[in-house]
Amino acid sequence: MGSLVVVIGLFIMSMCICVALSHAQDDFSLTGFDNPRTTVVIINDLEGSLPLRYHCKSKDDDLGDRTMAPRGSWFFEFKPSIFGNTKFYCSFSWENELHYLDIYKQDRDRLFAEFGCRRCEWKIHKNGACKLNKDNGMFDVCLPWN
């Protein structure tokens, strides 16, 4: 009789877990191993209406040299590694300036980090880059150049 109670208890607990998981939001990883597509958006917010030259790449992907018009934007998408080591970095140049920035670092930008994102939007300024803060809708998560 005792083993029947244990089997029924396990069955009920399994059903509750299945129901709870079926109602979970699609945006969140249930296993910790999901790697939904991430989008990085770069916006030229240089003062003086300057064109922005940039070149973004990762260890595995080179996205090429490009030029962005003043107030223009560009984006790229990728699937972060399940191992947590995805990193994209960009060079940015205008006039006689050349700077570098880690535009996406998985340990910093993963979805559940303090300022993490699945759509990471950056405004490029002369003194650094500012990321869109998902909590207040402002570009106030600013980083200096590397």
CNS distance restraints for C-alpha pairs under 8 A (distance, minus, plus):
assign (resid   1 and name CA) (resid   5 and name CA) 6.54 0.50 0.50
assign (resid   2 and name CA) (resid   6 and name CA) 6.47 0.50 0.50
assign (resid   3 and name CA) (resid   7 and name CA) 6.18 0.50 0.50
assign (resid   4 and name CA) (resid   8 and name CA) 6.13 0.50 0.50
assign (resid   5 and name CA) (resid   9 and name CA) 6.01 0.50 0.50
assign (resid   6 and name CA) (resid  10 and name CA) 6.11 0.50 0.50
assign (resid   7 and name CA) (resid  11 and name CA) 6.13 0.50 0.50
assign (resid   8 and name CA) (resid  12 and name CA) 6.19 0.50 0.50
assign (resid   9 and name CA) (resid  13 and name CA) 6.11 0.50 0.50
assign (resid  10 and name CA) (resid  14 and name CA) 6.02 0.50 0.50
assign (resid  11 and name CA) (resid  15 and name CA) 6.24 0.50 0.50
assign (resid  12 and name CA) (resid  16 and name CA) 6.27 0.50 0.50
assign (resid  13 and name CA) (resid  17 and name CA) 6.28 0.50 0.50
assign (resid  14 and name CA) (resid  18 and name CA) 6.20 0.50 0.50
assign (resid  15 and name CA) (resid  19 and name CA) 6.20 0.50 0.50
assign (resid  16 and name CA) (resid  20 and name CA) 6.12 0.50 0.50
assign (resid  17 and name CA) (resid  21 and name CA) 6.09 0.50 0.50
assign (resid  18 and name CA) (resid  22 and name CA) 6.10 0.50 0.50
assign (resid  19 and name CA) (resid  23 and name CA) 6.49 0.50 0.50
assign (resid  20 and name CA) (resid  24 and name CA) 6.49 0.50 0.50
assign (resid  21 and name CA) (resid  30 and name CA) 7.99 0.50 0.50
assign (resid  24 and name CA) (resid  28 and name CA) 7.85 0.50 0.50
assign (resid  29 and name CA) (resid  33 and name CA) 7.05 0.50 0.50
assign (resid  29 and name CA) (resid  34 and name CA) 5.48 0.50 0.50
assign (resid  29 and name CA) (resid  35 and name CA) 7.91 0.50 0.50
assign (resid  30 and name CA) (resid  34 and name CA) 7.62 0.50 0.50
assign (resid  33 and name CA) (resid  82 and name CA) 5.74 0.50 0.50
assign (resid  34 and name CA) (resid  82 and name CA) 7.05 0.50 0.50
assign (resid  35 and name CA) (resid  79 and name CA) 6.04 0.50 0.50
assign (resid  35 and name CA) (resid  80 and name CA) 5.82 0.50 0.50
assign (resid  35 and name CA) (resid  81 and name CA) 6.87 0.50 0.50
assign (resid  35 and name CA) (resid  82 and name CA) 6.19 0.50 0.50
assign (resid  36 and name CA) (resid  79 and name CA) 6.05 0.50 0.50
assign (resid  36 and name CA) (resid  80 and name CA) 7.40 0.50 0.50
assign (resid  36 and name CA) (resid 118 and name CA) 7.94 0.50 0.50
assign (resid  37 and name CA) (resid  77 and name CA) 6.54 0.50 0.50
assign (resid  37 and name CA) (resid  78 and name CA) 5.45 0.50 0.50
assign (resid  37 and name CA) (resid  79 and name CA) 4.51 0.50 0.50
assign (resid  37 and name CA) (resid  80 and name CA) 7.04 0.50 0.50
assign (resid  37 and name CA) (resid 118 and name CA) 7.27 0.50 0.50
assign (resid  38 and name CA) (resid  77 and name CA) 5.53 0.50 0.50
assign (resid  38 and name CA) (resid  78 and name CA) 5.49 0.50 0.50
assign (resid  38 and name CA) (resid  79 and name CA) 5.98 0.50 0.50
assign (resid  38 and name CA) (resid  80 and name CA) 7.03 0.50 0.50
assign (resid  38 and name CA) (resid 117 and name CA) 7.86 0.50 0.50
assign (resid  38 and name CA) (resid 118 and name CA) 4.78 0.50 0.50
assign (resid  38 and name CA) (resid 119 and name CA) 5.86 0.50 0.50
assign (resid  38 and name CA) (resid 120 and name CA) 7.69 0.50 0.50
assign (resid  39 and name CA) (resid  75 and name CA) 6.70 0.50 0.50
assign (resid  39 and name CA) (resid  76 and name CA) 5.73 0.50 0.50
assign (resid  39 and name CA) (resid  77 and name CA) 4.38 0.50 0.50
assign (resid  39 and name CA) (resid  78 and name CA) 6.70 0.50 0.50
assign (resid  39 and name CA) (resid 118 and name CA) 6.27 0.50 0.50
assign (resid  39 and name CA) (resid 119 and name CA) 4.67 0.50 0.50
assign (resid  39 and name CA) (resid 120 and name CA) 6.12 0.50 0.50
assign (resid  40 and name CA) (resid  75 and name CA) 5.42 0.50 0.50
assign (resid  40 and name CA) (resid  76 and name CA) 5.53 0.50 0.50
assign (resid  40 and name CA) (resid  77 and name CA) 6.39 0.50 0.50
assign (resid  40 and name CA) (resid 103 and name CA) 7.84 0.50 0.50
assign (resid  40 and name CA) (resid 104 and name CA) 7.60 0.50 0.50
assign (resid  40 and name CA) (resid 119 and name CA) 5.87 0.50 0.50
assign (resid  40 and name CA) (resid 120 and name CA) 4.72 0.50 0.50
assign (resid  40 and name CA) (resid 121 and name CA) 5.86 0.50 0.50
assign (resid  40 and name CA) (resid 122 and name CA) 7.73 0.50 0.50
assign (resid  41 and name CA) (resid  73 and name CA) 6.89 0.50 0.50
assign (resid  41 and name CA) (resid  74 and name CA) 5.77 0.50 0.50
assign (resid  41 and name CA) (resid  75 and name CA) 4.27 0.50 0.50
assign (resid  41 and name CA) (resid  76 and name CA) 6.81 0.50 0.50
assign (resid  41 and name CA) (resid 119 and name CA) 7.35 0.50 0.50
assign (resid  41 and name CA) (resid 120 and name CA) 6.05 0.50 0.50
assign (resid  41 and name CA) (resid 121 and name CA) 4.52 0.50 0.50
assign (resid  41 and name CA) (resid 122 and name CA) 6.04 0.50 0.50
assign (resid  42 and name CA) (resid  73 and name CA) 5.50 0.50 0.50
assign (resid  42 and name CA) (resid  74 and name CA) 5.43 0.50 0.50
assign (resid  42 and name CA) (resid  75 and name CA) 6.14 0.50 0.50
assign (resid  42 and name CA) (resid 121 and name CA) 6.08 0.50 0.50
assign (resid  42 and name CA) (resid 122 and name CA) 4.98 0.50 0.50
assign (resid  42 and name CA) (resid 123 and name CA) 6.07 0.50 0.50
assign (resid  42 and name CA) (resid 124 and name CA) 7.10 0.50 0.50
assign (resid  43 and name CA) (resid  71 and name CA) 6.50 0.50 0.50
assign (resid  43 and name CA) (resid  72 and name CA) 5.89 0.50 0.50
assign (resid  43 and name CA) (resid  73 and name CA) 4.35 0.50 0.50
assign (resid  43 and name CA) (resid  74 and name CA) 6.75 0.50 0.50
assign (resid  43 and name CA) (resid 121 and name CA) 7.61 0.50 0.50
assign (resid  43 and name CA) (resid 122 and name CA) 6.02 0.50 0.50
assign (resid  43 and name CA) (resid 123 and name CA) 4.69 0.50 0.50
assign (resid  43 and name CA) (resid 124 and name CA) 6.06 0.50 0.50
assign (resid  44 and name CA) (resid  51 and name CA) 7.63 0.50 0.50
assign (resid  44 and name CA) (resid  52 and name CA) 6.39 0.50 0.50
assign (resid  44 and name CA) (resid  68 and name CA) 6.83 0.50 0.50
assign (resid  44 and name CA) (resid  69 and name CA) 7.22 0.50 0.50
assign (resid  44 and name CA) (resid  70 and name CA) 5.74 0.50 0.50
assign (resid  44 and name CA) (resid  71 and name CA) 4.94 0.50 0.50
assign (resid  44 and name CA) (resid  72 and name CA) 5.51 0.50 0.50
assign (resid  44 and name CA) (resid  73 and name CA) 6.24 0.50 0.50
assign (resid  44 and name CA) (resid 123 and name CA) 6.10 0.50 0.50
assign (resid  44 and name CA) (resid 124 and name CA) 5.34 0.50 0.50
assign (resid  44 and name CA) (resid 125 and name CA) 7.41 0.50 0.50
assign (resid  45 and name CA) (resid  70 and name CA) 6.92 0.50 0.50
assign (resid  45 and name CA) (resid  71 and name CA) 5.65 0.50 0.50
assign (resid  45 and name CA) (resid 123 and name CA) 5.70 0.50 0.50
assign (resid  45 and name CA) (resid 124 and name CA) 5.28 0.50 0.50
assign (resid  45 and name CA) (resid 125 and name CA) 5.50 0.50 0.50
assign (resid  46 and name CA) (resid  50 and name CA) 6.06 0.50 0.50
assign (resid  46 and name CA) (resid  51 and name CA) 7.93 0.50 0.50
assign (resid  46 and name CA) (resid  52 and name CA) 7.69 0.50 0.50
assign (resid  46 and name CA) (resid  70 and name CA) 7.13 0.50 0.50
assign (resid  46 and name CA) (resid  71 and name CA) 7.83 0.50 0.50
assign (resid  46 and name CA) (resid 124 and name CA) 6.35 0.50 0.50
assign (resid  46 and name CA) (resid 125 and name CA) 4.85 0.50 0.50
assign (resid  46 and name CA) (resid 126 and name CA) 5.94 0.50 0.50
assign (resid  47 and name CA) (resid 125 and name CA) 7.21 0.50 0.50
assign (resid  47 and name CA) (resid 126 and name CA) 7.34 0.50 0.50
assign (resid  49 and name CA) (resid  70 and name CA) 5.04 0.50 0.50
assign (resid  49 and name CA) (resid  71 and name CA) 7.56 0.50 0.50
assign (resid  50 and name CA) (resid  69 and name CA) 7.33 0.50 0.50
assign (resid  50 and name CA) (resid  70 and name CA) 5.53 0.50 0.50
assign (resid  50 and name CA) (resid  94 and name CA) 7.01 0.50 0.50
assign (resid  51 and name CA) (resid  67 and name CA) 6.73 0.50 0.50
assign (resid  51 and name CA) (resid  68 and name CA) 5.64 0.50 0.50
assign (resid  51 and name CA) (resid  69 and name CA) 4.77 0.50 0.50
assign (resid  51 and name CA) (resid  70 and name CA) 5.17 0.50 0.50
assign (resid  51 and name CA) (resid  94 and name CA) 6.70 0.50 0.50
assign (resid  52 and name CA) (resid  67 and name CA) 5.59 0.50 0.50
assign (resid  52 and name CA) (resid  68 and name CA) 5.05 0.50 0.50
assign (resid  52 and name CA) (resid  69 and name CA) 6.57 0.50 0.50
assign (resid  52 and name CA) (resid  70 and name CA) 7.17 0.50 0.50
assign (resid  52 and name CA) (resid  92 and name CA) 6.78 0.50 0.50
assign (resid  52 and name CA) (resid  93 and name CA) 6.08 0.50 0.50
assign (resid  52 and name CA) (resid  94 and name CA) 5.57 0.50 0.50
assign (resid  53 and name CA) (resid  65 and name CA) 7.36 0.50 0.50
assign (resid  53 and name CA) (resid  66 and name CA) 5.78 0.50 0.50
assign (resid  53 and name CA) (resid  67 and name CA) 4.33 0.50 0.50
assign (resid  53 and name CA) (resid  68 and name CA) 6.29 0.50 0.50
assign (resid  53 and name CA) (resid  92 and name CA) 5.70 0.50 0.50
assign (resid  53 and name CA) (resid  93 and name CA) 5.09 0.50 0.50
assign (resid  53 and name CA) (resid  94 and name CA) 6.25 0.50 0.50
assign (resid  54 and name CA) (resid  65 and name CA) 5.90 0.50 0.50
assign (resid  54 and name CA) (resid  66 and name CA) 5.45 0.50 0.50
assign (resid  54 and name CA) (resid  67 and name CA) 6.23 0.50 0.50
assign (resid  54 and name CA) (resid  68 and name CA) 7.85 0.50 0.50
assign (resid  54 and name CA) (resid  90 and name CA) 6.54 0.50 0.50
assign (resid  54 and name CA) (resid  91 and name CA) 5.36 0.50 0.50
assign (resid  54 and name CA) (resid  92 and name CA) 4.49 0.50 0.50
assign (resid  54 and name CA) (resid  93 and name CA) 6.30 0.50 0.50
assign (resid  55 and name CA) (resid  63 and name CA) 6.82 0.50 0.50
assign (resid  55 and name CA) (resid  64 and name CA) 5.58 0.50 0.50
assign (resid  55 and name CA) (resid  65 and name CA) 4.52 0.50 0.50
assign (resid  55 and name CA) (resid  66 and name CA) 6.22 0.50 0.50
assign (resid  55 and name CA) (resid  90 and name CA) 5.30 0.50 0.50
assign (resid  55 and name CA) (resid  91 and name CA) 5.28 0.50 0.50
assign (resid  55 and name CA) (resid  92 and name CA) 6.88 0.50 0.50
assign (resid  56 and name CA) (resid  62 and name CA) 6.51 0.50 0.50
assign (resid  56 and name CA) (resid  63 and name CA) 5.48 0.50 0.50
assign (resid  56 and name CA) (resid  64 and name CA) 6.57 0.50 0.50
assign (resid  56 and name CA) (resid  65 and name CA) 7.49 0.50 0.50
assign (resid  56 and name CA) (resid  88 and name CA) 6.72 0.50 0.50
assign (resid  56 and name CA) (resid  89 and name CA) 5.59 0.50 0.50
assign (resid  56 and name CA) (resid  90 and name CA) 4.04 0.50 0.50
assign (resid  56 and name CA) (resid  91 and name CA) 6.53 0.50 0.50
assign (resid  57 and name CA) (resid  61 and name CA) 5.46 0.50 0.50
assign (resid  57 and name CA) (resid  62 and name CA) 4.29 0.50 0.50
assign (resid  57 and name CA) (resid  63 and name CA) 5.48 0.50 0.50
assign (resid  57 and name CA) (resid  64 and name CA) 7.53 0.50 0.50
assign (resid  57 and name CA) (resid  88 and name CA) 5.44 0.50 0.50
assign (resid  57 and name CA) (resid  89 and name CA) 5.70 0.50 0.50
assign (resid  57 and name CA) (resid  90 and name CA) 6.41 0.50 0.50
assign (resid  58 and name CA) (resid  62 and name CA) 6.35 0.50 0.50
assign (resid  58 and name CA) (resid  86 and name CA) 7.76 0.50 0.50
assign (resid  58 and name CA) (resid  87 and name CA) 5.85 0.50 0.50
assign (resid  58 and name CA) (resid  88 and name CA) 4.46 0.50 0.50
assign (resid  58 and name CA) (resid  89 and name CA) 6.36 0.50 0.50
assign (resid  59 and name CA) (resid  87 and name CA) 7.50 0.50 0.50
assign (resid  59 and name CA) (resid  88 and name CA) 7.69 0.50 0.50
assign (resid  68 and name CA) (resid  72 and name CA) 5.78 0.50 0.50
assign (resid  68 and name CA) (resid  73 and name CA) 6.85 0.50 0.50
assign (resid  68 and name CA) (resid  74 and name CA) 7.66 0.50 0.50
assign (resid  69 and name CA) (resid  73 and name CA) 7.99 0.50 0.50
assign (resid  80 and name CA) (resid  84 and name CA) 7.12 0.50 0.50
assign (resid  80 and name CA) (resid  85 and name CA) 7.81 0.50 0.50
assign (resid  80 and name CA) (resid  86 and name CA) 5.58 0.50 0.50
assign (resid  80 and name CA) (resid 106 and name CA) 7.18 0.50 0.50
assign (resid  81 and name CA) (resid  85 and name CA) 6.19 0.50 0.50
assign (resid  81 and name CA) (resid  86 and name CA) 5.64 0.50 0.50
assign (resid  84 and name CA) (resid 106 and name CA) 5.80 0.50 0.50
assign (resid  84 and name CA) (resid 107 and name CA) 6.53 0.50 0.50
assign (resid  85 and name CA) (resid 105 and name CA) 7.53 0.50 0.50
assign (resid  85 and name CA) (resid 106 and name CA) 5.98 0.50 0.50
assign (resid  85 and name CA) (resid 107 and name CA) 7.23 0.50 0.50
assign (resid  86 and name CA) (resid 104 and name CA) 7.62 0.50 0.50
assign (resid  86 and name CA) (resid 105 and name CA) 6.16 0.50 0.50
assign (resid  86 and name CA) (resid 106 and name CA) 5.30 0.50 0.50
assign (resid  87 and name CA) (resid 102 and name CA) 7.13 0.50 0.50
assign (resid  87 and name CA) (resid 103 and name CA) 7.78 0.50 0.50
assign (resid  87 and name CA) (resid 104 and name CA) 5.39 0.50 0.50
assign (resid  87 and name CA) (resid 105 and name CA) 4.56 0.50 0.50
assign (resid  87 and name CA) (resid 106 and name CA) 6.24 0.50 0.50
assign (resid  88 and name CA) (resid 102 and name CA) 5.98 0.50 0.50
assign (resid  88 and name CA) (resid 103 and name CA) 5.72 0.50 0.50
assign (resid  88 and name CA) (resid 104 and name CA) 5.03 0.50 0.50
assign (resid  88 and name CA) (resid 105 and name CA) 6.65 0.50 0.50
assign (resid  89 and name CA) (resid 100 and name CA) 7.17 0.50 0.50
assign (resid  89 and name CA) (resid 101 and name CA) 5.63 0.50 0.50
assign (resid  89 and name CA) (resid 102 and name CA) 4.14 0.50 0.50
assign (resid  89 and name CA) (resid 103 and name CA) 5.13 0.50 0.50
assign (resid  89 and name CA) (resid 104 and name CA) 6.72 0.50 0.50
assign (resid  90 and name CA) (resid 100 and name CA) 5.68 0.50 0.50
assign (resid  90 and name CA) (resid 101 and name CA) 5.50 0.50 0.50
assign (resid  90 and name CA) (resid 102 and name CA) 6.42 0.50 0.50
assign (resid  90 and name CA) (resid 103 and name CA) 6.38 0.50 0.50
assign (resid  91 and name CA) (resid  98 and name CA) 6.96 0.50 0.50
assign (resid  91 and name CA) (resid  99 and name CA) 5.62 0.50 0.50
assign (resid  91 and name CA) (resid 100 and name CA) 4.40 0.50 0.50
assign (resid  91 and name CA) (resid 101 and name CA) 6.56 0.50 0.50
assign (resid  92 and name CA) (resid  98 and name CA) 5.78 0.50 0.50
assign (resid  92 and name CA) (resid  99 and name CA) 5.24 0.50 0.50
assign (resid  92 and name CA) (resid 100 and name CA) 6.13 0.50 0.50
assign (resid  92 and name CA) (resid 101 and name CA) 7.99 0.50 0.50
assign (resid  93 and name CA) (resid  97 and name CA) 5.34 0.50 0.50
assign (resid  93 and name CA) (resid  98 and name CA) 4.42 0.50 0.50
assign (resid  93 and name CA) (resid  99 and name CA) 6.35 0.50 0.50
assign (resid  94 and name CA) (resid  98 and name CA) 6.91 0.50 0.50
assign (resid  99 and name CA) (resid 145 and name CA) 6.11 0.50 0.50
assign (resid  99 and name CA) (resid 146 and name CA) 7.25 0.50 0.50
assign (resid 100 and name CA) (resid 145 and name CA) 5.75 0.50 0.50
assign (resid 100 and name CA) (resid 146 and name CA) 5.43 0.50 0.50
assign (resid 101 and name CA) (resid 129 and name CA) 7.99 0.50 0.50
assign (resid 101 and name CA) (resid 145 and name CA) 5.50 0.50 0.50
assign (resid 101 and name CA) (resid 146 and name CA) 5.33 0.50 0.50
assign (resid 102 and name CA) (resid 146 and name CA) 7.38 0.50 0.50
assign (resid 104 and name CA) (resid 108 and name CA) 7.70 0.50 0.50
assign (resid 104 and name CA) (resid 109 and name CA) 6.36 0.50 0.50
assign (resid 105 and name CA) (resid 109 and name CA) 5.71 0.50 0.50
assign (resid 105 and name CA) (resid 110 and name CA) 7.78 0.50 0.50
assign (resid 106 and name CA) (resid 110 and name CA) 5.06 0.50 0.50
assign (resid 107 and name CA) (resid 113 and name CA) 7.75 0.50 0.50
assign (resid 108 and name CA) (resid 113 and name CA) 6.48 0.50 0.50
assign (resid 108 and name CA) (resid 115 and name CA) 7.57 0.50 0.50
assign (resid 108 and name CA) (resid 116 and name CA) 6.70 0.50 0.50
assign (resid 109 and name CA) (resid 113 and name CA) 6.26 0.50 0.50
assign (resid 109 and name CA) (resid 115 and name CA) 6.49 0.50 0.50
assign (resid 109 and name CA) (resid 116 and name CA) 4.13 0.50 0.50
assign (resid 109 and name CA) (resid 117 and name CA) 5.83 0.50 0.50
assign (resid 109 and name CA) (resid 120 and name CA) 7.87 0.50 0.50
assign (resid 110 and name CA) (resid 116 and name CA) 4.84 0.50 0.50
assign (resid 110 and name CA) (resid 117 and name CA) 6.06 0.50 0.50
assign (resid 110 and name CA) (resid 118 and name CA) 7.34 0.50 0.50
assign (resid 111 and name CA) (resid 115 and name CA) 7.98 0.50 0.50
assign (resid 111 and name CA) (resid 116 and name CA) 4.48 0.50 0.50
assign (resid 111 and name CA) (resid 117 and name CA) 4.68 0.50 0.50
assign (resid 111 and name CA) (resid 118 and name CA) 5.80 0.50 0.50
assign (resid 112 and name CA) (resid 116 and name CA) 5.67 0.50 0.50
assign (resid 112 and name CA) (resid 117 and name CA) 7.63 0.50 0.50
assign (resid 113 and name CA) (resid 117 and name CA) 7.94 0.50 0.50
assign (resid 115 and name CA) (resid 133 and name CA) 6.59 0.50 0.50
assign (resid 115 and name CA) (resid 134 and name CA) 7.23 0.50 0.50
assign (resid 115 and name CA) (resid 141 and name CA) 7.79 0.50 0.50
assign (resid 116 and name CA) (resid 120 and name CA) 7.88 0.50 0.50
assign (resid 117 and name CA) (resid 134 and name CA) 7.62 0.50 0.50
assign (resid 120 and name CA) (resid 131 and name CA) 7.00 0.50 0.50
assign (resid 120 and name CA) (resid 132 and name CA) 6.99 0.50 0.50
assign (resid 121 and name CA) (resid 131 and name CA) 5.61 0.50 0.50
assign (resid 121 and name CA) (resid 132 and name CA) 5.45 0.50 0.50
assign (resid 122 and name CA) (resid 129 and name CA) 6.28 0.50 0.50
assign (resid 122 and name CA) (resid 130 and name CA) 5.47 0.50 0.50
assign (resid 122 and name CA) (resid 131 and name CA) 4.39 0.50 0.50
assign (resid 122 and name CA) (resid 132 and name CA) 6.31 0.50 0.50
assign (resid 122 and name CA) (resid 139 and name CA) 7.50 0.50 0.50
assign (resid 123 and name CA) (resid 129 and name CA) 5.61 0.50 0.50
assign (resid 123 and name CA) (resid 130 and name CA) 5.28 0.50 0.50
assign (resid 123 and name CA) (resid 131 and name CA) 6.45 0.50 0.50
assign (resid 123 and name CA) (resid 139 and name CA) 7.24 0.50 0.50
assign (resid 124 and name CA) (resid 128 and name CA) 6.34 0.50 0.50
assign (resid 124 and name CA) (resid 129 and name CA) 4.57 0.50 0.50
assign (resid 124 and name CA) (resid 130 and name CA) 6.68 0.50 0.50
assign (resid 125 and name CA) (resid 129 and name CA) 5.66 0.50 0.50
assign (resid 125 and name CA) (resid 130 and name CA) 7.70 0.50 0.50
assign (resid 127 and name CA) (resid 144 and name CA) 6.62 0.50 0.50
assign (resid 127 and name CA) (resid 145 and name CA) 7.33 0.50 0.50
assign (resid 128 and name CA) (resid 142 and name CA) 7.01 0.50 0.50
assign (resid 128 and name CA) (resid 143 and name CA) 5.82 0.50 0.50
assign (resid 128 and name CA) (resid 144 and name CA) 4.57 0.50 0.50
assign (resid 128 and name CA) (resid 145 and name CA) 5.25 0.50 0.50
assign (resid 129 and name CA) (resid 142 and name CA) 5.62 0.50 0.50
assign (resid 129 and name CA) (resid 143 and name CA) 5.56 0.50 0.50
assign (resid 129 and name CA) (resid 144 and name CA) 6.67 0.50 0.50
assign (resid 129 and name CA) (resid 145 and name CA) 7.44 0.50 0.50
assign (resid 130 and name CA) (resid 139 and name CA) 5.37 0.50 0.50
assign (resid 130 and name CA) (resid 140 and name CA) 5.84 0.50 0.50
assign (resid 130 and name CA) (resid 141 and name CA) 5.25 0.50 0.50
assign (resid 130 and name CA) (resid 142 and name CA) 3.94 0.50 0.50
assign (resid 130 and name CA) (resid 143 and name CA) 6.25 0.50 0.50
assign (resid 131 and name CA) (resid 139 and name CA) 5.10 0.50 0.50
assign (resid 131 and name CA) (resid 140 and name CA) 6.37 0.50 0.50
assign (resid 131 and name CA) (resid 141 and name CA) 4.97 0.50 0.50
assign (resid 131 and name CA) (resid 142 and name CA) 6.10 0.50 0.50
assign (resid 132 and name CA) (resid 137 and name CA) 6.29 0.50 0.50
assign (resid 132 and name CA) (resid 138 and name CA) 5.54 0.50 0.50
assign (resid 132 and name CA) (resid 139 and name CA) 4.16 0.50 0.50
assign (resid 132 and name CA) (resid 140 and name CA) 6.53 0.50 0.50
assign (resid 132 and name CA) (resid 141 and name CA) 6.58 0.50 0.50
assign (resid 133 and name CA) (resid 137 and name CA) 5.41 0.50 0.50
assign (resid 133 and name CA) (resid 138 and name CA) 5.46 0.50 0.50
assign (resid 133 and name CA) (resid 139 and name CA) 5.82 0.50 0.50
assign (resid 133 and name CA) (resid 140 and name CA) 6.26 0.50 0.50
assign (resid 133 and name CA) (resid 141 and name CA) 6.15 0.50 0.50
assign (resid 134 and name CA) (resid 138 and name CA) 7.68 0.50 0.50
